[in-house]
């Protein structure tokens, strides 16, 4: 069965690489702990505030169990 899971993270100035690494770790842990047999797609999109500044990231994982 195909499923979709969404992950989100806030981004702070000068901390982005650390936060992206943490997001990768969360997604990898989810894959390992939930018997994911096949990852179909992973997609990232940025969220912005009213001035257009990037303030967060949403990662969508489409997978098979």
mmCIF file as Biopython writes it, N, C-alpha, C and O atoms, coordinates in Angstrom:
data_model
#
loop_
_atom_site.group_PDB
_atom_site.id
_atom_site.type_symbol
_atom_site.label_atom_id
_atom_site.label_alt_id
_atom_site.label_comp_id
_atom_site.label_asym_id
_atom_site.label_entity_id
_atom_site.label_seq_id
_atom_site.pdbx_PDB_ins_code
_atom_site.Cartn_x
_atom_site.Cartn_y
_atom_site.Cartn_z
_atom_site.occupancy
_atom_site.B_iso_or_equiv
_atom_site.auth_seq_id
_atom_site.auth_asym_id
_atom_site.pdbx_PDB_model_num
ATOM 1   N N  . UNK A ? 1  ? 0.838  -1.163 0.000  1.0 0.0 1  A 1 
ATOM 2   C CA . UNK A ? 1  ? 0.000  0.000  0.000  1.0 0.0 1  A 1 
ATOM 3   C C  . UNK A ? 1  ? 0.896  1.244  0.000  1.0 0.0 1  A 1 
ATOM 4   O O  . UNK A ? 1  ? 1.898  1.295  0.713  1.0 0.0 1  A 1 
ATOM 5   N N  . UNK A ? 2  ? 0.531  2.234  -0.796 1.0 0.0 2  A 1 
ATOM 6   C CA . UNK A ? 2  ? 1.266  3.498  -0.883 1.0 0.0 2  A 1 
ATOM 7   C C  . UNK A ? 2  ? 0.743  4.445  0.193  1.0 0.0 2  A 1 
ATOM 8   O O  . UNK A ? 2  ? -0.466 4.592  0.373  1.0 0.0 2  A 1 
ATOM 9   N N  . UNK A ? 3  ? 1.667  5.081  0.901  1.0 0.0 3  A 1 
ATOM 10  C CA . UNK A ? 3  ? 1.322  6.039  1.948  1.0 0.0 3  A 1 
ATOM 11  C C  . UNK A ? 3  ? 2.144  7.312  1.761  1.0 0.0 3  A 1 
ATOM 12  O O  . UNK A ? 3  ? 3.163  7.318  1.070  1.0 0.0 3  A 1 
ATOM 13  N N  . UNK A ? 4  ? 1.676  8.392  2.395  1.0 0.0 4  A 1 
ATOM 14  C CA . UNK A ? 4  ? 2.367  9.682  2.346  1.0 0.0 4  A 1 
ATOM 15  C C  . UNK A ? 4  ? 2.537  10.175 3.778  1.0 0.0 4  A 1 
ATOM 16  O O  . UNK A ? 4  ? 1.603  10.117 4.577  1.0 0.0 4  A 1 
ATOM 17  N N  . UNK A ? 5  ? 3.734  10.661 4.094  1.0 0.0 5  A 1 
ATOM 18  C CA . UNK A ? 5  ? 4.039  11.222 5.412  1.0 0.0 5  A 1 
ATOM 19  C C  . UNK A ? 5  ? 4.682  12.580 5.214  1.0 0.0 5  A 1 
ATOM 20  O O  . UNK A ? 5  ? 5.546  12.745 4.353  1.0 0.0 5  A 1 
ATOM 21  N N  . UNK A ? 6  ? 4.266  13.547 6.005  1.0 0.0 6  A 1 
ATOM 22  C CA . UNK A ? 6  ? 4.800  14.907 5.922  1.0 0.0 6  A 1 
ATOM 23  C C  . UNK A ? 6  ? 5.590  15.232 7.184  1.0 0.0 6  A 1 
ATOM 24  O O  . UNK A ? 6  ? 5.150  14.944 8.297  1.0 0.0 6  A 1 
ATOM 25  N N  . UNK A ? 7  ? 6.755  15.833 6.998  1.0 0.0 7  A 1 
ATOM 26  C CA . UNK A ? 7  ? 7.608  16.271 8.096  1.0 0.0 7  A 1 
ATOM 27  C C  . UNK A ? 7  ? 7.829  17.768 7.936  1.0 0.0 7  A 1 
ATOM 28  O O  . UNK A ? 7  ? 7.850  18.268 6.811  1.0 0.0 7  A 1 
ATOM 29  N N  . UNK A ? 8  ? 7.992  18.484 9.027  1.0 0.0 8  A 1 
ATOM 30  C CA . UNK A ? 8  ? 8.246  19.915 8.942  1.0 0.0 8  A 1 
ATOM 31  C C  . UNK A ? 8  ? 9.316  20.339 9.932  1.0 0.0 8  A 1 
ATOM 32  O O  . UNK A ? 8  ? 9.525  19.698 10.962 1.0 0.0 8  A 1 
ATOM 33  N N  . UNK A ? 9  ? 9.991  21.435 9.597  1.0 0.0 9  A 1 
ATOM 34  C CA . UNK A ? 9  ? 11.027 21.974 10.478 1.0 0.0 9  A 1 
ATOM 35  C C  . UNK A ? 9  ? 11.105 23.488 10.281 1.0 0.0 9  A 1 
ATOM 36  O O  . UNK A ? 9  ? 10.971 23.991 9.165  1.0 0.0 9  A 1 
ATOM 37  N N  . UNK A ? 10 ? 11.323 24.199 11.382 1.0 0.0 10 A 1 
ATOM 38  C CA . UNK A ? 10 ? 11.567 25.641 11.308 1.0 0.0 10 A 1 
ATOM 39  C C  . UNK A ? 10 ? 13.039 25.860 10.992 1.0 0.0 10 A 1 
ATOM 40  O O  . UNK A ? 10 ? 13.900 25.129 11.482 1.0 0.0 10 A 1 
ATOM 41  N N  . UNK A ? 11 ? 13.322 26.858 10.181 1.0 0.0 11 A 1 
ATOM 42  C CA . UNK A ? 11 ? 14.702 27.199 9.847  1.0 0.0 11 A 1 
ATOM 43  C C  . UNK A ? 11 ? 15.066 28.520 10.517 1.0 0.0 11 A 1 
ATOM 44  O O  . UNK A ? 11 ? 14.305 29.486 10.473 1.0 0.0 11 A 1 
ATOM 45  N N  . UNK A ? 12 ? 16.239 28.542 11.136 1.0 0.0 12 A 1 
ATOM 46  C CA . UNK A ? 12 ? 16.738 29.755 11.768 1.0 0.0 12 A 1 
ATOM 47  C C  . UNK A ? 12 ? 18.010 30.189 11.052 1.0 0.0 12 A 1 
ATOM 48  O O  . UNK A ? 12 ? 18.771 29.348 10.576 1.0 0.0 12 A 1 
ATOM 49  N N  . UNK A ? 13 ? 18.242 31.480 10.972 1.0 0.0 13 A 1 
ATOM 50  C CA . UNK A ? 13 ? 19.473 31.955 10.321 1.0 0.0 13 A 1 
ATOM 51  C C  . UNK A ? 13 ? 20.712 31.329 10.950 1.0 0.0 13 A 1 
ATOM 52  O O  . UNK A ? 13 ? 20.809 31.204 12.171 1.0 0.0 13 A 1 
ATOM 53  N N  . UNK A ? 14 ? 21.650 30.940 10.105 1.0 0.0 14 A 1 
ATOM 54  C CA . UNK A ? 14 ? 22.937 30.376 10.489 1.0 0.0 14 A 1 
ATOM 55  C C  . UNK A ? 14 ? 22.843 29.000 11.150 1.0 0.0 14 A 1 
ATOM 56  O O  . UNK A ? 14 ? 23.843 28.506 11.671 1.0 0.0 14 A 1 
ATOM 57  N N  . UNK A ? 15 ? 21.681 28.377 11.142 1.0 0.0 15 A 1 
ATOM 58  C CA . UNK A ? 15 ? 21.507 27.048 11.735 1.0 0.0 15 A 1 
ATOM 59  C C  . UNK A ? 15 ? 20.973 26.045 10.709 1.0 0.0 15 A 1 
ATOM 60  O O  . UNK A ? 15 ? 20.683 24.900 11.056 1.0 0.0 15 A 1 
ATOM 61  N N  . UNK A ? 16 ? 20.842 26.462 9.467  1.0 0.0 16 A 1 
ATOM 62  C CA . UNK A ? 16 ? 20.144 25.665 8.455  1.0 0.0 16 A 1 
ATOM 63  C C  . UNK A ? 16 ? 20.779 24.301 8.232  1.0 0.0 16 A 1 
ATOM 64  O O  . UNK A ? 16 ? 20.054 23.309 8.154  1.0 0.0 16 A 1 
ATOM 65  N N  . UNK A ? 17 ? 22.086 24.208 8.128  1.0 0.0 17 A 1 
ATOM 66  C CA . UNK A ? 17 ? 22.726 22.909 7.877  1.0 0.0 17 A 1 
ATOM 67  C C  . UNK A ? 17 ? 22.452 21.926 9.008  1.0 0.0 17 A 1 
ATOM 68  O O  . UNK A ? 17 ? 22.208 20.745 8.760  1.0 0.0 17 A 1 
ATOM 69  N N  . UNK A ? 18 ? 22.492 22.402 10.239 1.0 0.0 18 A 1 
ATOM 70  C CA . UNK A ? 18 ? 22.200 21.548 11.386 1.0 0.0 18 A 1 
ATOM 71  C C  . UNK A ? 18 ? 20.744 21.087 11.345 1.0 0.0 18 A 1 
ATOM 72  O O  . UNK A ? 18 ? 20.455 19.917 11.597 1.0 0.0 18 A 1 
ATOM 73  N N  . UNK A ? 19 ? 19.832 21.998 11.032 1.0 0.0 19 A 1 
ATOM 74  C CA . UNK A ? 19 ? 18.411 21.665 10.990 1.0 0.0 19 A 1 
ATOM 75  C C  . UNK A ? 19 ? 18.101 20.690 9.862  1.0 0.0 19 A 1 
ATOM 76  O O  . UNK A ? 19 ? 17.286 19.785 10.040 1.0 0.0 19 A 1 
ATOM 77  N N  . UNK A ? 20 ? 18.739 20.858 8.699  1.0 0.0 20 A 1 
ATOM 78  C CA . UNK A ? 20 ? 18.542 19.921 7.597  1.0 0.0 20 A 1 
ATOM 79  C C  . UNK A ? 20 ? 19.064 18.535 7.963  1.0 0.0 20 A 1 
ATOM 80  O O  . UNK A ? 20 ? 18.451 17.529 7.607  1.0 0.0 20 A 1 
ATOM 81  N N  . UNK A ? 21 ? 20.167 18.477 8.658  1.0 0.0 21 A 1 
ATOM 82  C CA . UNK A ? 21 ? 20.714 17.208 9.118  1.0 0.0 21 A 1 
ATOM 83  C C  . UNK A ? 21 ? 19.750 16.529 10.093 1.0 0.0 21 A 1 
ATOM 84  O O  . UNK A ? 21 ? 19.553 15.315 10.029 1.0 0.0 21 A 1 
ATOM 85  N N  . UNK A ? 22 ? 19.155 17.303 10.985 1.0 0.0 22 A 1 
ATOM 86  C CA . UNK A ? 22 ? 18.170 16.760 11.924 1.0 0.0 22 A 1 
ATOM 87  C C  . UNK A ? 22 ? 16.935 16.237 11.187 1.0 0.0 22 A 1 
ATOM 88  O O  . UNK A ? 22 ? 16.402 15.183 11.533 1.0 0.0 22 A 1 
ATOM 89  N N  . UNK A ? 23 ? 16.484 16.974 10.172 1.0 0.0 23 A 1 
ATOM 90  C CA . UNK A ? 23 ? 15.332 16.537 9.393  1.0 0.0 23 A 1 
ATOM 91  C C  . UNK A ? 23 ? 15.650 15.235 8.665  1.0 0.0 23 A 1 
ATOM 92  O O  . UNK A ? 23 ? 14.822 14.324 8.632  1.0 0.0 23 A 1 
ATOM 93  N N  . UNK A ? 24 ? 16.840 15.143 8.083  1.0 0.0 24 A 1 
ATOM 94  C CA . UNK A ? 24 ? 17.262 13.896 7.435  1.0 0.0 24 A 1 
ATOM 95  C C  . UNK A ? 24 ? 17.230 12.739 8.426  1.0 0.0 24 A 1 
ATOM 96  O O  . UNK A ? 24 ? 16.772 11.644 8.097  1.0 0.0 24 A 1 
ATOM 97  N N  . UNK A ? 25 ? 17.712 12.980 9.624  1.0 0.0 25 A 1 
ATOM 98  C CA . UNK A ? 25 ? 17.746 11.947 10.650 1.0 0.0 25 A 1 
ATOM 99  C C  . UNK A ? 25 ? 16.333 11.494 11.042 1.0 0.0 25 A 1 
ATOM 100 O O  . UNK A ? 25 ? 16.085 10.299 11.209 1.0 0.0 25 A 1 
ATOM 101 N N  . UNK A ? 26 ? 15.424 12.441 11.186 1.0 0.0 26 A 1 
ATOM 102 C CA . UNK A ? 26 ? 14.037 12.106 11.533 1.0 0.0 26 A 1 
ATOM 103 C C  . UNK A ? 26 ? 13.402 11.252 10.439 1.0 0.0 26 A 1 
ATOM 104 O O  . UNK A ? 26 ? 12.733 10.262 10.734 1.0 0.0 26 A 1 
ATOM 105 N N  . UNK A ? 27 ? 13.608 11.626 9.190  1.0 0.0 27 A 1 
ATOM 106 C CA . UNK A ? 27 ? 13.037 10.877 8.074  1.0 0.0 27 A 1 
ATOM 107 C C  . UNK A ? 27 ? 13.653 9.481  7.999  1.0 0.0 27 A 1 
ATOM 108 O O  . UNK A ? 27 ? 12.932 8.500  7.815  1.0 0.0 27 A 1 
ATOM 109 N N  . UNK A ? 28 ? 14.968 9.380  8.139  1.0 0.0 28 A 1 
ATOM 110 C CA . UNK A ? 28 ? 15.634 8.082  8.100  1.0 0.0 28 A 1 
ATOM 111 C C  . UNK A ? 28 ? 15.175 7.175  9.238  1.0 0.0 28 A 1 
ATOM 112 O O  . UNK A ? 28 ? 14.996 5.974  9.035  1.0 0.0 28 A 1 
ATOM 113 N N  . UNK A ? 29 ? 14.984 7.728  10.420 1.0 0.0 29 A 1 
ATOM 114 C CA . UNK A ? 29 ? 14.476 6.956  11.553 1.0 0.0 29 A 1 
ATOM 115 C C  . UNK A ? 29 ? 13.060 6.465  11.269 1.0 0.0 29 A 1 
ATOM 116 O O  . UNK A ? 29 ? 12.730 5.317  11.564 1.0 0.0 29 A 1 
ATOM 117 N N  . UNK A ? 30 ? 12.227 7.327  10.700 1.0 0.0 30 A 1 
ATOM 118 C CA . UNK A ? 30 ? 10.867 6.929  10.346 1.0 0.0 30 A 1 
ATOM 119 C C  . UNK A ? 30 ? 10.890 5.760  9.368  1.0 0.0 30 A 1 
ATOM 120 O O  . UNK A ? 30 ? 10.139 4.799  9.533  1.0 0.0 30 A 1 
ATOM 121 N N  . UNK A ? 31 ? 11.740 5.835  8.359  1.0 0.0 31 A 1 
ATOM 122 C CA . UNK A ? 31 ? 11.850 4.768  7.358  1.0 0.0 31 A 1 
ATOM 123 C C  . UNK A ? 31 ? 12.274 3.456  8.020  1.0 0.0 31 A 1 
ATOM 124 O O  . UNK A ? 31 ? 11.707 2.402  7.729  1.0 0.0 31 A 1 
ATOM 125 N N  . UNK A ? 32 ? 13.254 3.517  8.896  1.0 0.0 32 A 1 
ATOM 126 C CA . UNK A ? 32 ? 13.761 2.318  9.550  1.0 0.0 32 A 1 
ATOM 127 C C  . UNK A ? 32 ? 12.749 1.693  10.511 1.0 0.0 32 A 1 
ATOM 128 O O  . UNK A ? 32 ? 12.644 0.469  10.591 1.0 0.0 32 A 1 
ATOM 129 N N  . UNK A ? 33 ? 12.012 2.522  11.231 1.0 0.0 33 A 1 
ATOM 130 C CA . UNK A ? 33 ? 11.104 2.026  12.267 1.0 0.0 33 A 1 
ATOM 131 C C  . UNK A ? 33 ? 9.731  1.615  11.745 1.0 0.0 33 A 1 
ATOM 132 O O  . UNK A ? 33 ? 8.973  0.971  12.471 1.0 0.0 33 A 1 
ATOM 133 N N  . UNK A ? 34 ? 9.392  1.966  10.514 1.0 0.0 34 A 1 
ATOM 134 C CA . UNK A ? 34 ? 8.044  1.708  10.014 1.0 0.0 34 A 1 
ATOM 135 C C  . UNK A ? 34 ? 8.003  0.726  8.850  1.0 0.0 34 A 1 
ATOM 136 O O  . UNK A ? 34 ? 7.068  0.744  8.049  1.0 0.0 34 A 1 
ATOM 137 N N  . UNK A ? 35 ? 8.999  -0.114 8.760  1.0 0.0 35 A 1 
ATOM 138 C CA . UNK A ? 35 ? 9.030  -1.176 7.744  1.0 0.0 35 A 1 
ATOM 139 C C  . UNK A ? 35 ? 8.753  -0.664 6.336  1.0 0.0 35 A 1 
ATOM 140 O O  . UNK A ? 35 ? 8.016  -1.290 5.575  1.0 0.0 35 A 1 
ATOM 141 N N  . UNK A ? 36 ? 9.345  0.474  5.995  1.0 0.0 36 A 1 
ATOM 142 C CA . UNK A ? 36 ? 9.187  1.025  4.648  1.0 0.0 36 A 1 
ATOM 143 C C  . UNK A ? 36 ? 9.949  0.117  3.680  1.0 0.0 36 A 1 
ATOM 144 O O  . UNK A ? 36 ? 11.158 -0.073 3.813  1.0 0.0 36 A 1 
ATOM 145 N N  . UNK A ? 37 ? 9.229  -0.438 2.711  1.0 0.0 37 A 1 
ATOM 146 C CA . UNK A ? 37 ? 9.851  -1.351 1.749  1.0 0.0 37 A 1 
ATOM 147 C C  . UNK A ? 37 ? 10.457 -0.615 0.571  1.0 0.0 37 A 1 
ATOM 148 O O  . UNK A ? 37 ? 11.479 -1.033 0.025  1.0 0.0 37 A 1 
ATOM 149 N N  . UNK A ? 38 ? 9.819  0.495  0.175  1.0 0.0 38 A 1 
ATOM 150 C CA . UNK A ? 38 ? 10.314 1.231  -0.984 1.0 0.0 38 A 1 
ATOM 151 C C  . UNK A ? 38 ? 9.929  2.698  -0.853 1.0 0.0 38 A 1 
ATOM 152 O O  . UNK A ? 38 ? 8.771  3.023  -0.594 1.0 0.0 38 A 1 
ATOM 153 N N  . UNK A ? 39 ? 10.897 3.572  -1.032 1.0 0.0 39 A 1 
ATOM 154 C CA . UNK A ? 39 ? 10.636 5.012  -1.081 1.0 0.0 39 A 1 
ATOM 155 C C  . UNK A ? 39 ? 10.331 5.353  -2.533 1.0 0.0 39 A 1 
ATOM 156 O O  . UNK A ? 39 ? 11.143 5.096  -3.421 1.0 0.0 39 A 1 
ATOM 157 N N  . UNK A ? 40 ? 9.172  5.924  -2.768 1.0 0.0 40 A 1 
ATOM 158 C CA . UNK A ? 40 ? 8.764  6.285  -4.128 1.0 0.0 40 A 1 
ATOM 159 C C  . UNK A ? 40 ? 9.294  7.669  -4.488 1.0 0.0 40 A 1 
ATOM 160 O O  . UNK A ? 40 ? 9.865  7.859  -5.562 1.0 0.0 40 A 1 
ATOM 161 N N  . UNK A ? 41 ? 9.106  8.625  -3.596 1.0 0.0 41 A 1 
ATOM 162 C CA . UNK A ? 41 ? 9.588  9.981  -3.847 1.0 0.0 41 A 1 
ATOM 163 C C  . UNK A ? 41 ? 9.759  10.733 -2.528 1.0 0.0 41 A 1 
ATOM 164 O O  . UNK A ? 41 ? 9.082  10.458 -1.538 1.0 0.0 41 A 1 
ATOM 165 N N  . UNK A ? 42 ? 10.679 11.681 -2.550 1.0 0.0 42 A 1 
ATOM 166 C CA . UNK A ? 42 ? 10.885 12.617 -1.440 1.0 0.0 42 A 1 
ATOM 167 C C  . UNK A ? 42 ? 10.906 14.007 -2.052 1.0 0.0 42 A 1 
ATOM 168 O O  . UNK A ? 42 ? 11.597 14.247 -3.042 1.0 0.0 42 A 1 
ATOM 169 N N  . UNK A ? 43 ? 10.150 14.917 -1.462 1.0 0.0 43 A 1 
ATOM 170 C CA . UNK A ? 43 ? 10.055 16.262 -2.021 1.0 0.0 43 A 1 
ATOM 171 C C  . UNK A ? 43 ? 10.136 17.288 -0.895 1.0 0.0 43 A 1 
ATOM 172 O O  . UNK A ? 43 ? 9.509  17.121 0.151  1.0 0.0 43 A 1 
ATOM 173 N N  . UNK A ? 44 ? 10.905 18.341 -1.111 1.0 0.0 44 A 1 
ATOM 174 C CA . UNK A ? 44 ? 11.024 19.431 -0.145 1.0 0.0 44 A 1 
ATOM 175 C C  . UNK A ? 44 ? 10.434 20.705 -0.733 1.0 0.0 44 A 1 
ATOM 176 O O  . UNK A ? 44 ? 10.536 20.961 -1.933 1.0 0.0 44 A 1 
ATOM 177 N N  . UNK A ? 45 ? 9.819  21.492 0.128  1.0 0.0 45 A 1 
ATOM 178 C CA . UNK A ? 45 ? 9.359  22.814 -0.271 1.0 0.0 45 A 1 
ATOM 179 C C  . UNK A ? 45 ? 9.567  23.776 0.895  1.0 0.0 45 A 1 
ATOM 180 O O  . UNK A ? 45 ? 9.407  23.407 2.058  1.0 0.0 45 A 1 
ATOM 181 N N  . UNK A ? 46 ? 9.916  24.985 0.571  1.0 0.0 46 A 1 
ATOM 182 C CA . UNK A ? 46 ? 10.164 26.002 1.598  1.0 0.0 46 A 1 
ATOM 183 C C  . UNK A ? 46 ? 8.871  26.723 1.955  1.0 0.0 46 A 1 
ATOM 184 O O  . UNK A ? 46 ? 7.991  26.906 1.114  1.0 0.0 46 A 1 
ATOM 185 N N  . UNK A ? 47 ? 8.775  27.127 3.208  1.0 0.0 47 A 1 
ATOM 186 C CA . UNK A ? 47 ? 7.689  27.996 3.649  1.0 0.0 47 A 1 
ATOM 187 C C  . UNK A ? 47 ? 8.288  29.373 3.888  1.0 0.0 47 A 1 
ATOM 188 O O  . UNK A ? 47 ? 9.443  29.493 4.297  1.0 0.0 47 A 1 
ATOM 189 N N  . UNK A ? 48 ? 7.504  30.408 3.634  1.0 0.0 48 A 1 
ATOM 190 C CA . UNK A ? 48 ? 8.001  31.773 3.760  1.0 0.0 48 A 1 
ATOM 191 C C  . UNK A ? 48 ? 7.075  32.607 4.634  1.0 0.0 48 A 1 
ATOM 192 O O  . UNK A ? 48 ? 5.913  32.264 4.850  1.0 0.0 48 A 1 
ATOM 193 N N  . UNK A ? 49 ? 7.623  33.706 5.127  1.0 0.0 49 A 1 
ATOM 194 C CA . UNK A ? 49 ? 6.785  34.651 5.862  1.0 0.0 49 A 1 
ATOM 195 C C  . UNK A ? 49 ? 6.242  35.696 4.894  1.0 0.0 49 A 1 
ATOM 196 O O  . UNK A ? 49 ? 6.423  35.564 3.683  1.0 0.0 49 A 1 
ATOM 197 N N  . UNK A ? 50 ? 5.594  36.710 5.396  1.0 0.0 50 A 1 
ATOM 198 C CA . UNK A ? 50 ? 4.968  37.717 4.533  1.0 0.0 50 A 1 
ATOM 199 C C  . UNK A ? 50 ? 5.968  38.615 3.802  1.0 0.0 50 A 1 
ATOM 200 O O  . UNK A ? 50 ? 5.584  39.375 2.913  1.0 0.0 50 A 1 
ATOM 201 N N  . UNK A ? 51 ? 7.250  38.531 4.176  1.0 0.0 51 A 1 
ATOM 202 C CA . UNK A ? 51 ? 8.272  39.304 3.465  1.0 0.0 51 A 1 
ATOM 203 C C  . UNK A ? 51 ? 9.001  38.461 2.413  1.0 0.0 51 A 1 
ATOM 204 O O  . UNK A ? 51 ? 9.845  38.969 1.675  1.0 0.0 51 A 1 
ATOM 205 N N  . UNK A ? 52 ? 8.669  37.181 2.355  1.0 0.0 52 A 1 
ATOM 206 C CA . UNK A ? 52 ? 9.311  36.289 1.397  1.0 0.0 52 A 1 
ATOM 207 C C  . UNK A ? 52 ? 10.523 35.565 1.943  1.0 0.0 52 A 1 
ATOM 208 O O  . UNK A ? 52 ? 11.165 34.801 1.221  1.0 0.0 52 A 1 
ATOM 209 N N  . UNK A ? 53 ? 10.847 35.791 3.205  1.0 0.0 53 A 1 
ATOM 210 C CA . UNK A ? 53 ? 11.996 35.125 3.823  1.0 0.0 53 A 1 
ATOM 211 C C  . UNK A ? 53 ? 11.640 33.672 4.141  1.0 0.0 53 A 1 
ATOM 212 O O  . UNK A ? 53 ? 10.556 33.390 4.651  1.0 0.0 53 A 1 
ATOM 213 N N  . UNK A ? 54 ? 12.551 32.764 3.840  1.0 0.0 54 A 1 
ATOM 214 C CA . UNK A ? 54 ? 12.326 31.350 4.135  1.0 0.0 54 A 1 
ATOM 215 C C  . UNK A ? 54 ? 12.395 31.130 5.633  1.0 0.0 54 A 1 
ATOM 216 O O  . UNK A ? 54 ? 13.371 31.497 6.287  1.0 0.0 54 A 1 
ATOM 217 N N  . UNK A ? 55 ? 11.325 30.514 6.175  1.0 0.0 55 A 1 
ATOM 218 C CA . UNK A ? 55 ? 11.261 30.298 7.621  1.0 0.0 55 A 1 
ATOM 219 C C  . UNK A ? 55 ? 11.098 28.831 7.995  1.0 0.0 55 A 1 
ATOM 220 O O  . UNK A ? 55 ? 11.164 28.481 9.174  1.0 0.0 55 A 1 
ATOM 221 N N  . UNK A ? 56 ? 10.886 27.979 7.012  1.0 0.0 56 A 1 
ATOM 222 C CA . UNK A ? 56 ? 10.693 26.577 7.331  1.0 0.0 56 A 1 
ATOM 223 C C  . UNK A ? 56 ? 10.807 25.704 6.103  1.0 0.0 56 A 1 
ATOM 224 O O  . UNK A ? 56 ? 10.945 26.186 4.978  1.0 0.0 56 A 1 
ATOM 225 N N  . UNK A ? 57 ? 10.746 24.408 6.346  1.0 0.0 57 A 1 
ATOM 226 C CA . UNK A ? 57 ? 10.848 23.438 5.271  1.0 0.0 57 A 1 
ATOM 227 C C  . UNK A ? 57 ? 9.846  22.323 5.526  1.0 0.0 57 A 1 
ATOM 228 O O  . UNK A ? 57 ? 9.705  21.850 6.654  1.0 0.0 57 A 1 
ATOM 229 N N  . UNK A ? 58 ? 9.159  21.909 4.486  1.0 0.0 58 A 1 
ATOM 230 C CA . UNK A ? 58 ? 8.236  20.781 4.555  1.0 0.0 58 A 1 
ATOM 231 C C  . UNK A ? 58 ? 8.789  19.696 3.646  1.0 0.0 58 A 1 
ATOM 232 O O  . UNK A ? 58 ? 9.078  19.945 2.476  1.0 0.0 58 A 1 
ATOM 233 N N  . UNK A ? 59 ? 8.937  18.490 4.186  1.0 0.0 59 A 1 
ATOM 234 C CA . UNK A ? 59 ? 9.413  17.348 3.409  1.0 0.0 59 A 1 
ATOM 235 C C  . UNK A ? 59 ? 8.282  16.328 3.342  1.0 0.0 59 A 1 
ATOM 236 O O  . UNK A ? 59 ? 7.718  15.941 4.366  1.0 0.0 59 A 1 
ATOM 237 N N  . UNK A ? 60 ? 7.960  15.901 2.134  1.0 0.0 60 A 1 
ATOM 238 C CA . UNK A ? 60 ? 6.908  14.911 1.918  1.0 0.0 60 A 1 
ATOM 239 C C  . UNK A ? 60 ? 7.560  13.628 1.424  1.0 0.0 60 A 1 
ATOM 240 O O  . UNK A ? 60 ? 8.344  13.643 0.476  1.0 0.0 60 A 1 
ATOM 241 N N  . UNK A ? 61 ? 7.230  12.522 2.075  1.0 0.0 61 A 1 
ATOM 242 C CA . UNK A ? 61 ? 7.759  11.211 1.751  1.0 0.0 61 A 1 
ATOM 243 C C  . UNK A ? 61 ? 6.606  10.341 1.256  1.0 0.0 61 A 1 
ATOM 244 O O  . UNK A ? 61 ? 5.614  10.154 1.961  1.0 0.0 61 A 1 
ATOM 245 N N  . UNK A ? 62 ? 6.741  9.819  0.061  1.0 0.0 62 A 1 
ATOM 246 C CA . UNK A ? 62 ? 5.756  8.882  -0.481 1.0 0.0 62 A 1 
ATOM 247 C C  . UNK A ? 62 ? 6.447  7.515  -0.508 1.0 0.0 62 A 1 
ATOM 248 O O  . UNK A ? 62 ? 7.531  7.367  -1.072 1.0 0.0 62 A 1 
ATOM 249 N N  . UNK A ? 63 ? 5.803  6.521  0.110  1.0 0.0 63 A 1 
ATOM 250 C CA . UNK A ? 63 ? 6.486  5.235  0.311  1.0 0.0 63 A 1 
ATOM 251 C C  . UNK A ? 63 ? 5.501  4.059  0.264  1.0 0.0 63 A 1 
ATOM 252 O O  . UNK A ? 63 ? 4.285  4.243  0.302  1.0 0.0 63 A 1 
ATOM 253 N N  . UNK A ? 64 ? 6.056  2.860  0.180  1.0 0.0 64 A 1 
ATOM 254 C CA . UNK A ? 64 ? 5.274  1.621  0.214  1.0 0.0 64 A 1 
ATOM 255 C C  . UNK A ? 64 ? 5.613  0.841  1.456  1.0 0.0 64 A 1 
ATOM 256 O O  . UNK A ? 64 ? 6.768  0.793  1.878  1.0 0.0 64 A 1 
ATOM 257 N N  . UNK A ? 65 ? 4.587  0.219  2.050  1.0 0.0 65 A 1 
ATOM 258 C CA . UNK A ? 65 ? 4.815  -0.656 3.218  1.0 0.0 65 A 1 
ATOM 259 C C  . UNK A ? 65 ? 4.456  -2.080 2.844  1.0 0.0 65 A 1 
ATOM 260 O O  . UNK A ? 65 ? 4.570  -2.983 3.672  1.0 0.0 65 A 1 
#
